[in-house]
Amino acid sequence: MNAAIETQTVEVDGLPIRYLTVGEGPPLMLLHGAGDNALDRQWVLPDLGATYRIYAPDLPGSPDSARPTIDYSPAFFARFVAKFLDALGIEQVAFTGNSLG
């Protein structure tokens, strides 16, 4: 697959969130680990995009992302991911992640 990876931004709870997207098919969200960002997974996006519509957000607090003064707990990230999906109008999605993701 030679589709171009797109960089987009969406607002989630007043925070501008950058995300990468590529491909067609059922949605698959890639969640990065602490201290990383979506760009750390860009090498695998084209291959996964051959089968899925990939969404790879920069989680709040990560490099190149919004860094609000909040408690970066697992519960915060669970709420963030649900709101991110709502902002994009995605009702069902598969996930893959590493570390914090």
Backbone torsions as a table, in degrees:
resi	resn	phi	psi	omega
1	MET	NA	135.7	-178.5
2	ASN	-117.8	23.5	179.8
3	ALA	-67.4	144.3	-179.7
4	ALA	-79.5	139.6	174.1
5	ILE	-76.2	129.5	179.9
6	GLU	-103.1	139.4	172.6
7	THR	-102.4	125.8	-178.8
8	GLN	-132.1	169.1	177.6
9	THR	-134.1	141.2	175.6
10	VAL	-137.0	149.2	177.5
11	GLU	-94.2	128.1	179.2
12	VAL	-127.4	115.3	-177.5
13	ASP	52.2	40.0	178.1
14	GLY	80.9	0.6	179.9
15	LEU	-102.3	128.8	173.5
16	PRO	-74.3	123.7	-177.2
17	ILE	-118.3	120.5	175.1
18	ARG	-82.4	142.9	173.1
19	TYR	-146.6	155.0	176.5
20	LEU	-104.8	146.2	178.2
21	THR	-145.9	149.2	179.0
22	VAL	-164.7	154.5	170.6
23	GLY	92.7	177.4	178.7
24	GLU	-135.2	151.3	178.6
25	GLY	123.9	-165.5	179.8
26	PRO	-63.3	146.3	-177.5
27	PRO	-71.1	140.2	175.8
28	LEU	-134.6	123.5	179.4
29	MET	-103.0	130.6	176.3
30	LEU	-104.0	123.1	-179.6
31	LEU	-111.3	124.3	-176.7
32	HIS	-84.0	169.0	178.5
33	GLY	-85.9	174.0	178.9
34	ALA	-62.3	136.2	179.3
35	GLY	82.4	-4.8	178.4
36	ASP	-104.0	-176.1	171.0
37	ASN	-149.0	-179.8	-176.1
38	ALA	-60.1	-29.6	-178.6
39	LEU	-64.0	-23.0	178.5
40	ASP	-64.8	-17.9	-179.8
41	ARG	-107.2	5.1	-173.2
42	GLN	-62.2	-25.3	-179.2
43	TRP	-66.0	-25.9	-177.5
44	VAL	-99.7	-11.9	-175.3
45	LEU	-59.7	-46.1	-179.3
46	PRO	-60.7	-40.6	179.3
47	ASP	-65.9	-44.8	177.7
48	LEU	-66.4	-32.8	179.6
49	GLY	-67.7	-12.4	175.7
50	ALA	-69.1	-21.4	-176.9
51	THR	-119.9	-28.7	-172.6
52	TYR	-126.9	161.7	165.9
53	ARG	-91.4	110.9	-172.9
54	ILE	-91.1	137.3	172.3
55	TYR	-126.8	120.1	-179.0
56	ALA	-128.4	92.2	-178.5
57	PRO	-82.0	154.9	166.1
58	ASP	-84.7	112.4	-179.4
59	LEU	-67.5	146.4	177.5
60	PRO	-54.3	141.0	-179.7
61	GLY	90.3	-11.8	179.2
62	SER	-83.6	163.7	176.6
63	PRO	-55.4	142.3	178.8
64	ASP	66.6	20.2	178.8
65	SER	-127.2	171.5	174.9
66	ALA	-62.8	144.0	-179.2
67	ARG	-129.1	70.9	179.5
68	PRO	-68.2	156.9	176.4
69	THR	-85.8	93.5	-178.0
70	ILE	-145.8	176.8	175.5
71	ASP	-85.9	108.8	-179.4
72	TYR	-81.5	70.0	-177.6
73	SER	-96.7	164.4	173.9
74	PRO	-55.9	-37.0	178.5
75	ALA	-64.0	-39.8	176.7
76	PHE	-59.3	-47.2	-177.3
77	PHE	-66.9	-35.0	176.3
78	ALA	-62.5	-44.5	177.9
79	ARG	-64.5	-42.2	179.7
80	PHE	-59.2	-47.9	-178.1
81	VAL	-61.2	-42.1	178.2
82	ALA	-61.6	-41.9	179.9
83	LYS	-71.0	-34.7	175.9
84	PHE	-61.1	-47.3	178.8
85	LEU	-62.1	-41.8	176.9
86	ASP	-60.4	-42.8	-179.1
87	ALA	-61.8	-30.8	179.3
88	LEU	-93.3	-4.2	-180.0
89	GLY	72.6	28.9	-179.8
90	ILE	-97.2	121.1	-177.0
91	GLU	-94.6	-33.2	179.6
92	GLN	-133.3	138.3	-176.7
93	VAL	-155.4	148.2	170.1
94	ALA	-96.5	152.9	-178.4
95	PHE	-122.9	150.6	165.1
96	THR	-142.2	147.1	-178.6
97	GLY	-162.0	173.5	174.8
98	ASN	-139.6	154.6	177.6
99	SER	51.5	-119.0	178.6
100	LEU	-59.5	-36.1	-178.7
101	GLY	-64.9	NA	NA
